[in-house]
Every structure is written in structure tokens, then in C-alpha cells.
Amino acid sequence: MRVYFLSYKPAILKLNGLYVGGIDLFERHIELEISDSVLAEIVPGENLQPVNFFINEQLLFCPPEFMDVYLMENEALIYIREYGCKDARISVIAQTRFCGSLITVFSQNGCNLSVDGADCSPSPLPARFANARFEEKMLCGYPVLAIWGGNMLCLLSDKGKKIFMNEVENADFGDSLKITAAFETCTSAKAVCTYGYNGEALTLTASKTVETRPPEKNILHFAFFESVLTCGDYAGYLDGELRKKADVLKQYLGEYIGVTVPTEKFYAEHGDIRAAGLVYPKEQNLFEVKYYAVEITDGKISNVFPVE
């Protein structure tokens, strides 16, 4: 089986104790026999803890928490998305009092959020909250606390409950919460969403996806699958006959969560077809990539089919 390795931080890869090479966010692969149960060790820099695991069938069914595994046609991709920190000391990043609670963002083996006065159990935050800042806002007549980590927004209710967490380009507070969120797509699509708030939870009241630029012709099929995923105007990519079945087509493709470029091995086996990999969740940290291809007639998609 061909196994790909990715790491969110530059690291070195060892297999059965032997140095293999460096890994990072650029895909690198090696051919392995899964039945051999190869011991992998991945060692990052920046004083982070290494991780180790056996590459075997067990890994392909139940990966550990620090990685995501993607299953493809006789291939697998292992993505190491977090490493522990060797320095286990608690360091306060930001702290404030809000509606009777002490809100603390702190660092201990990653960023964490603690709400003293509500549920004291700390909850993890993305690494970008390493420079967190607070803003008190009024939303639909209720106080909320906005915690910013770069362009990542975390919202707390007046009871200290986390009610929103997402990357946003901007957020407007008032009689509703209006946010604009960018998608990493071929068309630089943006979601414009409006939420109501009752003091307990947010309710999505309006949403629109805007594609800010047209895709190049050679990646039209990727743009289409991304448009379906982001609830854009994907029917505009279809020819007259297929456009009539746009709603059925969305159900046909199912609940996928990502679109990927097929691997080199895929093209070697199937030829240079207009295909994309659709990522479907299977279990915790485990995903399956299914390939779908399109036929294009006069610049419009006239057929969508799975690649067998």
C-alpha cells in the first residue's frame, strides 16, 4: 500500500528506527506492507513532543487522537495535526471577568479556555488563540464575550457557554450576528451568514454563498464539487438537462466534507480524467476519499459519475 505522510509542523520520519526523510504540508509517500506492522516515529522541532505508532490495519480503523487518516483506493494518507509540548507549565495568555465568571485563555500543552463560575473544565482552543484578545458585545439584547485568535472567533454567552467558533473575515453585532467567512475554494467563495440569538443558542436565519471569481476551465470540475459542498450556485455549472436534477444530484453525492486533488497513482491507473476526491467522514479522525468524475459539453457539466 502507498502511504502518504503530512505534518502541520516540519518533522522527520523514522520507520522501524531508520531515518526516512522530512515531512511537512507537502505530500510525501512510501510503499509499505500493512501486514508488517511498521513502527513509525515522527519527530518535530520547536521543542514539541514526538509521536509514534504502528502502521497496520488497526491504524486504518481506529487512528489515535493526534492524527487524521484518509483512506483512498489502495492508498492511505496520515496527517499529524497536533504534537504535545514538552513544557507542561501553565501560562496565562489572556484573562478577564465577564458576567460574574473569570474567563481565562491559557497555554498548557496547547491553548485552552477555562470559565471559572460556570463549567470549570478547560476546553481546547486552536493554536491561533496564543495571542487571544477579548471584546464584550451586545447581541440581540444579550451580553456576549468575543474571544479573538487572529481571525478565529469564539463567542461565549453570559453563562460562559461556548455558542460559536469559526474563522471569519468580519463579524457585526446588533439585532443579529452577521459574519462573512471565506472558503478555500477555486472561486474564492465567501459565506455570508446571519444568526438570531435567544440568550442560549444561535440560530441560522439566512445564509448565502458568493463565488467571487470564475474558475479556470481546467479546474471547472473542482469548482463544481466545492460549490455543492459550500451550498453555492452549483446548478450554474450544469447543462440544461442535468440542471433539472440539481437537487437530486446533491443527494446523490452525499454528505462529504472536503474536495481533494486525486493522487498521482490515481491518474496512472485511470488516465487523465476530470475527477476529484470527495472526503467523507467514517469514524473519529478517520475519513474515506471517493472519486467522482464529470463529462463536460460546451463548457457545462453534462454527467457526474463515480470512478470505479
Secondary structure, DSSP 8 states (H G I E B T S, - for coil): -EEEEEESS-EEEEETTEEEEEESSS-EEEE--GGG-EEEEEEESTTB--EEEEESHHHHHS--TTEEEEEETTEEEEEE----BS----EEEEEEEETTEEEEEEESSSEEEEEETS--S-EEE-GGGGG-EEEEEEETTEEEEEEEETTEEEEE-TTS-EEEEEE-SEEE-SSSEEEEEE--STT--EEEEEEEE-SS-EEEEEEEEE--S---GGGHHHHHHHHHHTT--GGGGB-HHHHTTHHHHHHHH-S--EEE---HHHHHHH-S--EEEEEEEEETTEEEEEEEEEEEETTEEEEEEE--
